[in-house]
């Protein structure tokens, strides 16, 4: 079982905004029931604390898992930094998600991504 940690705003209801002072536009929000980002119409502008995003890519980067992790490591599997777990893991490309920086092994990933306290 994979556990994915996401910001608390991803669990909030989508933001509708103030339509008296802003026209409706197309945005994206994370639907926790479906576990994916969906398109919707709302008024206003996305703010950092709202479940409201300019693009599908922005929504996925914040709220949806950018990659799946294999249980068994193979030599051909690239490594990527999982920002929700704070560690480097095996990377599997998923259609529609941006590709993060990839590394040949855990050492390269750790050296590039982790900061010593």
N, CA, C and O atoms as a printed pandas DataFrame, in Angstrom:
     atom_number atom_name residue_name chain_id  residue_number  x_coord  y_coord  z_coord
0              1         N          UNK        A               1    0.839   -1.174    0.000
1              2        CA          UNK        A               1    0.000    0.000    0.000
2              3         C          UNK        A               1    0.887    1.241    0.000
3              4         O          UNK        A               1    1.823    1.338    0.793
4              5         N          UNK        A               2    0.596    2.180   -0.881
5              6        CA          UNK        A               2    1.317    3.447   -0.920
6              7         C          UNK        A               2    0.521    4.503   -0.176
7              8         O          UNK        A               2   -0.689    4.623   -0.372
8              9         N          UNK        A               3    1.184    5.265    0.673
9             10        CA          UNK        A               3    0.557    6.366    1.382
10            11         C          UNK        A               3    1.049    7.647    0.743
11            12         O          UNK        A               3    2.253    7.844    0.574
12            13         N          UNK        A               4    0.119    8.518    0.388
13            14        CA          UNK        A               4    0.471    9.766   -0.256
14            15         C          UNK        A               4    0.046   10.913    0.646
15            16         O          UNK        A               4   -1.120   11.008    1.030
16            17         N          UNK        A               5    0.988   11.781    0.983
17            18        CA          UNK        A               5    0.689   12.941    1.804
18            19         C          UNK        A               5    0.476   14.136    0.892
19            20         O          UNK        A               5    1.322   14.443    0.052
20            21         N          UNK        A               6   -0.655   14.808    1.057
21            22        CA          UNK        A               6   -0.961   15.976    0.240
22            23         C          UNK        A               6   -1.293   17.158    1.141
23            24         O          UNK        A               6   -1.671   16.958    2.295
24            25         N          UNK        A               7   -1.161   18.388    0.640
25            26        CA          UNK        A               7   -1.508   19.559    1.443
26            27         C          UNK        A               7   -2.971   19.526    1.867
27            28         O          UNK        A               7   -3.813   18.975    1.157
28            29         N          UNK        A               8   -3.273   20.110    3.014
29            30        CA          UNK        A               8   -4.638   20.083    3.545
30            31         C          UNK        A               8   -5.635   20.745    2.612
31            32         O          UNK        A               8   -6.805   20.363    2.603
32            33         N          UNK        A               9   -5.209   21.730    1.825
33            34        CA          UNK        A               9   -6.151   22.397    0.922
34            35         C          UNK        A               9   -6.742   21.432   -0.106
35            36         O          UNK        A               9   -7.829   21.677   -0.629
36            37         N          UNK        A              10   -6.040   20.346   -0.398
37            38        CA          UNK        A              10   -6.532   19.370   -1.366
38            39         C          UNK        A              10   -7.758   18.621   -0.849
39            40         O          UNK        A              10   -8.503   18.034   -1.634
40            41         N          UNK        A              11   -7.971   18.637    0.467
41            42        CA          UNK        A              11   -9.128   17.985    1.071
42            43         C          UNK        A              11  -10.308   18.937    1.213
43            44         O          UNK        A              11  -11.411   18.517    1.563
44            45         N          UNK        A              12  -10.077   20.217    0.941
45            46        CA          UNK        A              12  -11.135   21.219    1.069
46            47         C          UNK        A              12  -12.063   21.166   -0.142
47            48         O          UNK        A              12  -11.707   20.637   -1.195
48            49         N          UNK        A              13  -13.272   21.733    0.034
49            50        CA          UNK        A              13  -14.200   21.850   -1.092
50            51         C          UNK        A              13  -13.605   22.806   -2.120
51            52         O          UNK        A              13  -12.799   23.671   -1.778
52            53         N          UNK        A              14  -13.997   22.650   -3.360
53            54        CA          UNK        A              14  -13.496   23.569   -4.382
54            55         C          UNK        A              14  -13.960   24.989   -4.070
55            56         O          UNK        A              14  -15.025   25.191   -3.487
56            57         N          UNK        A              15  -13.162   25.950   -4.457
57            58        CA          UNK        A              15  -13.452   27.362   -4.179
58            59         C          UNK        A              15  -14.313   27.932   -5.301
59            60         O          UNK        A              15  -13.953   27.820   -6.473
60            61         N          UNK        A              16  -15.438   28.538   -4.958
61            62        CA          UNK        A              16  -16.343   29.092   -5.966
62            63         C          UNK        A              16  -16.033   30.548   -6.286
63            64         O          UNK        A              16  -16.194   30.964   -7.433
64            65         N          UNK        A              17  -15.594   31.333   -5.311
65            66        CA          UNK        A              17  -15.214   32.720   -5.538
66            67         C          UNK        A              17  -16.375   33.688   -5.506
67            68         O          UNK        A              17  -17.521   33.305   -5.269
68            69         N          UNK        A              18  -16.061   34.957   -5.751
69            70        CA          UNK        A              18  -17.031   36.049   -5.728
70            71         C          UNK        A              18  -17.344   36.457   -7.163
71            72         O          UNK        A              18  -16.533   37.107   -7.822
72            73         N          UNK        A              19  -18.527   36.070   -7.643
73            74        CA          UNK        A              19  -18.896   36.340   -9.038
74            75         C          UNK        A              19  -19.428   37.758   -9.241
75            76         O          UNK        A              19  -19.670   38.162  -10.378
76            77         N          UNK        A              20  -19.615   38.517   -8.164
77            78        CA          UNK        A              20  -20.071   39.907   -8.304
78            79         C          UNK        A              20  -18.941   40.797   -8.812
79            80         O          UNK        A              20  -19.182   41.747   -9.556
80            81         N          UNK        A              21  -17.718   40.493   -8.416
81            82        CA          UNK        A              21  -16.596   41.347   -8.807
82            83         C          UNK        A              21  -15.605   40.675   -9.768
83            84         O          UNK        A              21  -14.673   41.323  -10.243
84            85         N          UNK        A              22  -15.798   39.390  -10.053
85            86        CA          UNK        A              22  -14.902   38.670  -10.962
86            87         C          UNK        A              22  -15.722   37.826  -11.937
87            88         O          UNK        A              22  -16.704   37.203  -11.534
88            89         N          UNK        A              23  -15.333   37.795  -13.213
89            90        CA          UNK        A              23  -16.031   36.934  -14.173
90            91         C          UNK        A              23  -15.657   35.465  -13.951
91            92         O          UNK        A              23  -14.624   35.157  -13.358
92            93         N          UNK        A              24  -16.514   34.573  -14.436
93            94        CA          UNK        A              24  -16.218   33.141  -14.327
94            95         C          UNK        A              24  -15.113   32.761  -15.308
95            96         O          UNK        A              24  -15.049   33.265  -16.429
96            97         N          UNK        A              25  -14.261   31.876  -14.862
97            98        CA          UNK        A              25  -13.186   31.334  -15.692
98            99         C          UNK        A              25  -13.058   29.846  -15.404
99           100         O          UNK        A              25  -13.641   29.335  -14.447
100          101         N          UNK        A              26  -12.298   29.166  -16.229
101          102        CA          UNK        A              26  -12.079   27.736  -16.043
102          103         C          UNK        A              26  -10.847   27.512  -15.173
103          104         O          UNK        A              26   -9.780   28.074  -15.422
104          105         N          UNK        A              27  -11.016   26.682  -14.150
105          106        CA          UNK        A              27   -9.943   26.329  -13.225
106          107         C          UNK        A              27   -9.990   24.827  -12.976
107          108         O          UNK        A              27  -10.811   24.115  -13.555
108          109         N          UNK        A              28   -9.105   24.359  -12.114
109          110        CA          UNK        A              28   -9.073   22.956  -11.726
110          111         C          UNK        A              28   -9.056   22.859  -10.212
111          112         O          UNK        A              28   -8.558   23.754   -9.530
112          113         N          UNK        A              29   -9.605   21.764   -9.687
113          114        CA          UNK        A              29   -9.580   21.489   -8.250
114          115         C          UNK        A              29   -9.354   20.001   -8.054
115          116         O          UNK        A              29   -9.590   19.204   -8.962
116          117         N          UNK        A              30   -8.897   19.630   -6.870
117          118        CA          UNK        A              30   -8.677   18.223   -6.559
118          119         C          UNK        A              30   -9.918   17.665   -5.885
119          120         O          UNK        A              30  -10.346   18.173   -4.849
120          121         N          UNK        A              31  -10.499   16.623   -6.470
121          122        CA          UNK        A              31  -11.670   15.952   -5.907
122          123         C          UNK        A              31  -11.175   14.742   -5.118
123          124         O          UNK        A              31  -10.716   13.758   -5.699
124          125         N          UNK        A              32  -11.271   14.822   -3.799
125          126        CA          UNK        A              32  -10.736   13.770   -2.930
126          127         C          UNK        A              32  -11.473   12.441   -3.116
127          128         O          UNK        A              32  -10.876   11.377   -2.950
128          129         N          UNK        A              33  -12.758   12.493   -3.457
129          130        CA          UNK        A              33  -13.529   11.261   -3.663
130          131         C          UNK        A              33  -13.029   10.490   -4.887
131          132         O          UNK        A              33  -12.923    9.264   -4.857
132          133         N          UNK        A              34  -12.727   11.216   -5.953
133          134        CA          UNK        A              34  -12.242   10.573   -7.180
134          135         C          UNK        A              34  -10.723   10.413   -7.194
135          136         O          UNK        A              34  -10.177    9.635   -7.976
136          137         N          UNK        A              35  -10.047   11.163   -6.316
137          138        CA          UNK        A              35   -8.590   11.091   -6.263
138          139         C          UNK        A              35   -7.920   11.676   -7.489
139          140         O          UNK        A              35   -6.832   11.251   -7.878
140          141         N          UNK        A              36   -8.586   12.667   -8.105
141          142        CA          UNK        A              36   -8.012   13.275   -9.301
142          143         C          UNK        A              36   -8.426   14.740   -9.413
143          144         O          UNK        A              36   -9.305   15.212   -8.692
144          145         N          UNK        A              37   -7.780   15.435  -10.320
145          146        CA          UNK        A              37   -8.068   16.849  -10.552
146          147         C          UNK        A              37   -9.139   16.977  -11.628
147          148         O          UNK        A              37   -9.092   16.296  -12.653
148          149         N          UNK        A              38  -10.101   17.856  -11.381
149          150        CA          UNK        A              38  -11.215   18.053  -12.304
150          151         C          UNK        A              38  -11.336   19.517  -12.696
151          152         O          UNK        A              38  -10.941   20.412  -11.948
152          153         N          UNK        A              39  -11.892   19.746  -13.889
153          154        CA          UNK        A              39  -12.107   21.095  -14.398
154          155         C          UNK        A              39  -13.436   21.623  -13.866
155          156         O          UNK        A              39  -14.390   20.862  -13.705
156          157         N          UNK        A              40  -13.501   22.940  -13.590
157          158        CA          UNK        A              40  -14.757   23.570  -13.182
158          159         C          UNK        A              40  -14.711   25.060  -13.451
159          160         O          UNK        A              40  -13.648   25.613  -13.730
160          161         N          UNK        A              41  -15.866   25.715  -13.369
161          162        CA          UNK        A              41  -15.995   27.155  -13.570
162          163         C          UNK        A              41  -16.114   27.832  -12.216
163          164         O          UNK        A              41  -16.885   27.389  -11.364
164          165         N          UNK        A              42  -15.356   28.906  -12.012
165          166        CA          UNK        A              42  -15.408   29.648  -10.753
166          167         C          UNK        A              42  -15.025   31.099  -11.014
167          168         O          UNK        A              42  -14.569   31.455  -12.100
168          169         N          UNK        A              43  -15.219   31.920  -10.000
169          170        CA          UNK        A              43  -14.880   33.341  -10.081
170          171         C          UNK        A              43  -13.696   33.643   -9.175
171          172         O          UNK        A              43  -13.509   32.997   -8.144
172          173         N          UNK        A              44  -12.902   34.628   -9.566
173          174        CA          UNK        A              44  -11.753   34.999   -8.749
174          175         C          UNK        A              44  -10.473   34.418   -9.303
175          176         O          UNK        A              44  -10.387   34.059  -10.478
176          177         N          UNK        A              45   -9.474   34.333   -8.432
177          178        CA          UNK        A              45   -8.158   33.839   -8.833
178          179         C          UNK        A              45   -7.655   32.826   -7.816
179          180         O          UNK        A              45   -7.942   32.951   -6.625
180          181         N          UNK        A              46   -6.902   31.816   -8.274
181          182        CA          UNK        A              46   -6.327   30.846   -7.343
182          183         C          UNK        A              46   -5.358   31.510   -6.361
183          184         O          UNK        A              46   -4.519   32.323   -6.751
184          185         N          UNK        A              47   -5.486   31.156   -5.105
185          186        CA          UNK        A              47   -4.564   31.600   -4.067
186          187         C          UNK        A              47   -3.912   30.367   -3.463
187          188         O          UNK        A              47   -4.457   29.269   -3.575
188          189         N          UNK        A              48   -2.772   30.521   -2.833
189          190        CA          UNK        A              48   -1.991   29.395   -2.314
190          191         C          UNK        A              48   -2.777   28.500   -1.372
191          192         O          UNK        A              48   -2.543   27.292   -1.345
192          193         N          UNK        A              49   -3.704   29.057   -0.597
193          194        CA          UNK        A              49   -4.423   28.264    0.403
194          195         C          UNK        A              49   -5.725   27.642   -0.123
195          196         O          UNK        A              49   -6.419   26.957    0.628
196          197         N          UNK        A              50   -6.066   27.866   -1.395
197          198        CA          UNK        A              50   -7.331   27.375   -1.947
198          199         C          UNK        A              50   -7.150   26.125   -2.799
199          200         O          UNK        A              50   -6.108   25.926   -3.422
200          201         N          UNK        A              51   -8.185   25.286   -2.814
201          202        CA          UNK        A              51   -8.238   24.124   -3.695
202          203         C          UNK        A              51   -8.747   24.623   -5.052
203          204         O          UNK        A              51   -9.858   24.307   -5.477
204          205         N          UNK        A              52   -7.903   25.406   -5.711
205          206        CA          UNK        A              52   -8.242   26.067   -6.973
206          207         C          UNK        A              52   -6.932   26.313   -7.714
207          208         O          UNK        A              52   -6.029   26.955   -7.178
208          209         N          UNK        A              53   -6.822   25.809   -8.943
209          210        CA          UNK        A              53   -5.560   25.863   -9.667
210          211         C          UNK        A              53   -5.761   26.385  -11.082
211          212         O          UNK        A              53   -6.814   26.181  -11.687
212          213         N          UNK        A              54   -4.735   27.065  -11.605
213          214        CA          UNK        A              54   -4.786   27.598  -12.965
214          215         C          UNK        A              54   -4.824   26.485  -14.007
215          216         O          UNK        A              54   -5.510   26.606  -15.022
216          217         N          UNK        A              55   -4.092   25.406  -13.760
217          218        CA          UNK        A              55   -3.974   24.358  -14.779
218          219         C          UNK        A              55   -4.080   22.967  -14.160
219          220         O          UNK        A              55   -3.939   22.788  -12.950
220          221         N          UNK        A              56   -4.330   21.999  -15.022
221          222        CA          UNK        A              56   -4.386   20.605  -14.599
222          223         C          UNK        A              56   -3.030   20.181  -14.030
223          224         O          UNK        A              56   -2.968   19.471  -13.026
224          225         N          UNK        A              57   -1.948   20.617  -14.672
225          226        CA          UNK        A              57   -0.604   20.283  -14.198
226          227         C          UNK        A              57   -0.317   20.827  -12.812
227          228         O          UNK        A              57    0.290   20.141  -11.990
228          229         N          UNK        A              58   -0.754   22.072  -12.538
229          230        CA          UNK        A              58   -0.565   22.664  -11.209
230          231         C          UNK        A              58   -1.311   21.865  -10.153
231          232         O          UNK        A              58   -0.777   21.597   -9.077
232          233         N          UNK        A              59   -2.546   21.483  -10.461
233          234        CA          UNK        A              59   -3.359   20.708   -9.522
234          235         C          UNK        A              59   -2.714   19.357   -9.235
235          236         O          UNK        A              59   -2.597   18.945   -8.082
236          237         N          UNK        A              60   -2.303   18.680  -10.291
237          238        CA          UNK        A              60   -1.677   17.366  -10.104
238          239         C          UNK        A              60   -0.382   17.464   -9.312
239          240         O          UNK        A              60   -0.101   16.610   -8.471
240          241         N          UNK        A              61    0.405   18.497   -9.573
241          242        CA          UNK        A              61    1.677   18.660   -8.862
242          243         C          UNK        A              61    1.469   18.873   -7.367
243          244         O          UNK        A              61    2.275   18.404   -6.563
244          245         N          UNK        A              62    0.407   19.571   -6.981
245          246        CA          UNK        A              62    0.128   19.846   -5.563
246          247         C          UNK        A              62   -0.582   18.696   -4.867
247          248         O          UNK        A              62   -0.231   18.330   -3.745
248          249         N          UNK        A              63   -1.588   18.123   -5.537
249          250        CA          UNK        A              63   -2.522   17.247   -4.826
250          251         C          UNK        A              63   -2.517   15.781   -5.237
251          252         O          UNK        A              63   -2.899   14.925   -4.439
252          253         N          UNK        A              64   -2.102   15.474   -6.439
253          254        CA          UNK        A              64   -2.123   14.085   -6.895
254          255         C          UNK        A              64   -0.704   13.540   -6.898
255          256         O          UNK        A              64    0.252   14.300   -7.060
256          257         N          UNK        A              65   -0.560   12.260   -6.724
257          258        CA          UNK        A              65    0.766   11.654   -6.709
258          259         C          UNK        A              65    1.412   11.789   -8.080
259          260         O          UNK        A              65    0.816   11.384   -9.078
260          261         N          UNK        A              66    2.612   12.347   -8.153
261          262        CA          UNK        A              66    3.264   12.487   -9.443
262          263         C          UNK        A              66    3.875   11.195   -9.969
263          264         O          UNK        A              66    4.297   11.138  -11.124
264          265         N          UNK        A              67    3.926   10.177   -9.153
265          266        CA          UNK        A              67    4.484    8.913   -9.624
266          267         C          UNK        A              67    4.038    7.758   -8.739
267          268         O          UNK        A              67    3.607    7.949   -7.602
268          269         N          UNK        A              68    4.152    6.585   -9.278
269          270        CA          UNK        A              68    3.899    5.366   -8.520
270          271         C          UNK        A              68    5.238    4.750   -8.154
271          272         O          UNK        A              68    6.233    4.955   -8.850
272          273         N          UNK        A              69    5.265    4.016   -7.090
273          274        CA          UNK        A              69    6.502    3.400   -6.630
274          275         C          UNK        A              69    6.377    1.888   -6.746
275          276         O          UNK        A              69    5.401    1.298   -6.281
276          277         N          UNK        A              70    7.372    1.267   -7.369
277          278        CA          UNK        A              70    7.386   -0.186   -7.470
278          279         C          UNK        A              70    7.871   -0.780   -6.160
279          280         O          UNK        A              70    8.701   -0.182   -5.476
280          281         N          UNK        A              71    7.362   -1.945   -5.807
281          282        CA          UNK        A              71    7.816   -2.629   -4.602
282          283         C          UNK        A              71    9.176   -3.286   -4.808
283          284         O          UNK        A              71    9.974   -3.371   -3.874
284          285         N          UNK        A              72    9.441   -3.745   -6.016
285          286        CA          UNK        A              72   10.703   -4.418   -6.309
286          287         C          UNK        A              72   11.526   -3.516   -7.216
287          288         O          UNK        A              72   11.093   -3.145   -8.307
288          289         N          UNK        A              73   12.711   -3.172   -6.751
289          290        CA          UNK        A              73   13.580   -2.287   -7.524
290          291         C          UNK        A              73   14.281   -3.079   -8.625
291          292         O          UNK        A              73   14.746   -4.198   -8.409
292          293         N          UNK        A              74   14.345   -2.474   -9.807
293          294        CA          UNK        A              74   15.118   -3.065  -10.895
294          295         C          UNK        A              74   16.229   -2.093  -11.258
295          296         O          UNK        A              74   16.148   -0.905  -10.943
296          297         N          UNK        A              75   17.260   -2.592  -11.917
297          298        CA          UNK        A              75   18.392   -1.746  -12.279
298          299         C          UNK        A              75   18.000   -0.686  -13.304
299          300         O          UNK        A              75   18.625    0.373  -13.362
300          301         N          UNK        A              76   16.985   -0.953  -14.106
301          302        CA          UNK        A              76   16.586   -0.013  -15.146
302          303         C          UNK        A              76   15.640    1.074  -14.644
303          304         O          UNK        A              76   15.402    2.044  -15.363
304          305         N          UNK        A              77   15.105    0.949  -13.467
305          306        CA          UNK        A              77   14.156    1.924  -12.947
306          307         C          UNK        A              77   14.886    3.184  -12.496
307          308         O          UNK        A              77   15.816    3.119  -11.693
308          309         N          UNK        A              78   14.456    4.328  -13.019
309          310        CA          UNK        A              78   15.030    5.611  -12.609
310          311         C          UNK        A              78   14.496    5.979  -11.229
311          312         O          UNK        A              78   13.485    5.440  -10.780
312          313         N          UNK        A              79   15.182    6.897  -10.568
313          314        CA          UNK        A              79   14.781    7.362   -9.239
314          315         C          UNK        A              79   14.315    8.811   -9.337
315          316         O          UNK        A              79   14.811    9.578  -10.163
316          317         N          UNK        A              80   13.357    9.179   -8.486
317          318        CA          UNK        A              80   12.848   10.549   -8.419
318          319         C          UNK        A              80   12.577   10.890   -6.963
319          320         O          UNK        A              80   12.330   10.007   -6.142
320          321         N          UNK        A              81   12.624   12.178   -6.651
321          322        CA          UNK        A              81   12.358   12.631   -5.290
322          323         C          UNK        A              81   10.859   12.743   -5.077
323          324         O          UNK        A              81   10.170   13.421   -5.838
324          325         N          UNK        A              82   10.346   12.075   -4.036
325          326        CA          UNK        A              82    8.935   12.153   -3.665
326          327         C          UNK        A              82    8.817   13.230   -2.594
327          328         O          UNK        A              82    9.203   13.011   -1.446
328          329         N          UNK        A              83    8.283   14.398   -2.967
329          330        CA          UNK        A              83    8.251   15.522   -2.025
330          331         C          UNK        A              83    7.325   15.281   -0.843
331          332         O          UNK        A              83    7.491   15.919    0.196
332          333         N          UNK        A              84    6.354   14.377   -0.968
333          334        CA          UNK        A              84    5.445   14.109    0.146
334          335         C          UNK        A              84    6.078   13.192    1.183
335          336         O          UNK        A              84    5.757   13.283    2.368
336          337         N          UNK        A              85    6.954   12.329    0.761
337          338        CA          UNK        A              85    7.636   11.434    1.696
338          339         C          UNK        A              85    9.004   11.954    2.100
339          340         O          UNK        A              85    9.570   11.516    3.102
340          341         N          UNK        A              86    9.534   12.886    1.323
341          342        CA          UNK        A              86   10.847   13.440    1.619
342          343         C          UNK        A              86   11.976   12.476    1.341
343          344         O          UNK        A              86   13.005   12.508    2.015
344          345         N          UNK        A              87   11.790   11.602    0.335
345          346        CA          UNK        A              87   12.834   10.635    0.015
346          347         C          UNK        A              87   12.819   10.307   -1.475
347          348         O          UNK        A              87   11.858   10.614   -2.180
348          349         N          UNK        A              88   13.893    9.680   -1.941
349          350        CA          UNK        A              88   14.004    9.253   -3.326
350          351         C          UNK        A              88   13.425    7.849   -3.466
351          352         O          UNK        A              88   13.642    6.987   -2.614
352          353         N          UNK        A              89   12.680    7.632   -4.559
353          354        CA          UNK        A              89   12.013    6.347   -4.779
354          355         C          UNK        A              89   12.061    5.982   -6.256
355          356         O          UNK        A              89   12.349    6.830   -7.101
356          357         N          UNK        A              90   11.782    4.732   -6.565
357          358        CA          UNK        A              90   11.715    4.291   -7.958
358          359         C          UNK        A              90   10.574    5.019   -8.658
359          360         O          UNK        A              90    9.516    5.241   -8.068
360          361         N          UNK        A              91   10.792    5.389   -9.918
361          362        CA          UNK        A              91    9.835    6.200  -10.661
362          363         C          UNK        A              91    9.207    5.408  -11.800
363          364         O          UNK        A              91    9.893    4.688  -12.526
364          365         N          UNK        A              92    7.896    5.551  -11.944
365          366        CA          UNK        A              92    7.161    4.964  -13.061
366          367         C          UNK        A              92    6.379    6.095  -13.714
367          368         O          UNK        A              92    5.586    6.760  -13.048
368          369         N          UNK        A              93    6.585    6.319  -14.988
369          370        CA          UNK        A              93    5.901    7.392  -15.712
370          371         C          UNK        A              93    4.406    7.131  -15.763
371          372         O          UNK        A              93    3.967    6.018  -16.052
372          373         N          UNK        A              94    3.621    8.178  -15.475
373          374        CA          UNK        A              94    2.165    8.112  -15.581
374          375         C          UNK        A              94    1.714    9.162  -16.576
375          376         O          UNK        A              94    2.107   10.325  -16.476
376          377         N          UNK        A              95    0.894    8.764  -17.534
377          378        CA          UNK        A              95    0.404    9.659  -18.572
378          379         C          UNK        A              95   -0.304   10.863  -17.950
379          380         O          UNK        A              95   -1.123   10.712  -17.043
380          381         N          UNK        A              96    0.018   12.049  -18.440
381          382        CA          UNK        A              96   -0.637   13.264  -17.985
382          383         C          UNK        A              96    0.031   13.947  -16.811
383          384         O          UNK        A              96   -0.409   15.019  -16.394
384          385         N          UNK        A              97    1.081   13.355  -16.267
385          386        CA          UNK        A              97    1.798   13.952  -15.140
386          387         C          UNK        A              97    3.154   14.454  -15.615
387          388         O          UNK        A              97    3.788   13.813  -16.453
388          389         N          UNK        A              98    3.608   15.592  -15.093
389          390        CA          UNK        A              98    4.930   16.080  -15.494
390          391         C          UNK        A              98    6.030   15.143  -14.993
391          392         O          UNK        A              98    5.910   14.547  -13.923
392          393         N          UNK        A              99    7.090   15.023  -15.771
393          394        CA          UNK        A              99    8.210   14.172  -15.373
394          395         C          UNK        A              99    9.167   14.972  -14.497
395          396         O          UNK        A              99    9.670   16.013  -14.920
396          397         N          UNK        A             100    9.423   14.495  -13.278
397          398        CA          UNK        A             100   10.357   15.196  -12.392
398          399         C          UNK        A             100   11.797   14.913  -12.819
399          400         O          UNK        A             100   12.020   14.084  -13.700
400          401         N          UNK        A             101   12.774   15.582  -12.215
401          402        CA          UNK        A             101   14.173   15.225  -12.485
402          403         C          UNK        A             101   14.397   13.750  -12.134
403          404         O          UNK        A             101   13.999   13.298  -11.060
404          405         N          UNK        A             102   15.032   13.008  -13.037
405          406        CA          UNK        A             102   15.262   11.575  -12.831
406          407         C          UNK        A             102   16.747   11.300  -12.635
407          408         O          UNK        A             102   17.604   12.012  -13.159
408          409         N          UNK        A             103   17.030   10.251  -11.868
409          410        CA          UNK        A             103   18.396    9.883  -11.525
410          411         C          UNK        A             103   18.596    8.394  -11.749
411          412         O          UNK        A             103   17.642    7.617  -11.702
412          413         N          UNK        A             104   19.847    7.998  -11.994
413          414        CA          UNK        A             104   20.163    6.596  -12.256
414          415         C          UNK        A             104   20.145    5.732  -11.008
415          416         O          UNK        A             104   19.925    4.525  -11.100
416          417         N          UNK        A             105   20.374    6.331   -9.837
417          418        CA          UNK        A             105   20.395    5.555   -8.599
418          419         C          UNK        A             105   20.019    6.447   -7.418
419          420         O          UNK        A             105   19.892    7.663   -7.561
420          421         N          UNK        A             106   19.844    5.830   -6.256
421          422        CA          UNK        A             106   19.442    6.565   -5.056
422          423         C          UNK        A             106   20.496    7.581   -4.622
423          424         O          UNK        A             106   20.150    8.671   -4.166
424          425         N          UNK        A             107   21.776    7.238   -4.759
425          426        CA          UNK        A             107   22.841    8.150   -4.340
426          427         C          UNK        A             107   22.798    9.462   -5.117
427          428         O          UNK        A             107   22.912   10.540   -4.534
428          429         N          UNK        A             108   22.633    9.364   -6.441
429          430        CA          UNK        A             108   22.530   10.578   -7.258
430          431         C          UNK        A             108   21.322   11.410   -6.841
431          432         O          UNK        A             108   21.418   12.631   -6.718
432          433         N          UNK        A             109   20.207   10.762   -6.627
433          434        CA          UNK        A             109   18.978   11.442   -6.226
434          435         C          UNK        A             109   19.150   12.119   -4.871
435          436         O          UNK        A             109   18.799   13.288   -4.705
436          437         N          UNK        A             110   19.691   11.382   -3.905
437          438        CA          UNK        A             110   19.908   11.941   -2.563
438          439         C          UNK        A             110   20.831   13.155   -2.610
439          440         O          UNK        A             110   20.573   14.166   -1.956
440          441         N          UNK        A             111   21.904   13.049   -3.386
441          442        CA          UNK        A             111   22.880   14.136   -3.468
442          443         C          UNK        A             111   22.249   15.402   -4.047
443          444         O          UNK        A             111   22.550   16.510   -3.605
444          445         N          UNK        A             112   21.383   15.232   -5.026
445          446        CA          UNK        A             112   20.750   16.368   -5.690
446          447         C          UNK        A             112   19.577   16.940   -4.888
447          448         O          UNK        A             112   19.384   18.155   -4.866
448          449         N          UNK        A             113   18.798   16.088   -4.234
449          450        CA          UNK        A             113   17.517   16.496   -3.646
450          451         C          UNK        A             113   17.509   16.726   -2.145
451          452         O          UNK        A             113   16.723   17.539   -1.657
452          453         N          UNK        A             114   18.351   16.041   -1.406
453          454        CA          UNK        A             114   18.279   16.136    0.044
454          455         C          UNK        A             114   19.252   17.167    0.593
455          456         O          UNK        A             114   20.370   17.311    0.097
456          457         N          UNK        A             115   18.815   17.877    1.618
457          458        CA          UNK        A             115   19.635   18.895    2.270
458          459         C          UNK        A             115   19.969   18.411    3.669
459          460         O          UNK        A             115   19.080   18.010    4.420
460          461         N          UNK        A             116   21.250   18.446    4.023
461          462        CA          UNK        A             116   21.644   18.063    5.382
462          463         C          UNK        A             116   21.183   19.133    6.356
463          464         O          UNK        A             116   21.366   20.322    6.093
464          465         N          UNK        A             117   20.573   18.726    7.501
465          466        CA          UNK        A             117   20.103   19.717    8.479
466          467         C          UNK        A             117   21.251   20.405    9.185
467          468         O          UNK        A             117   21.025   21.264   10.037
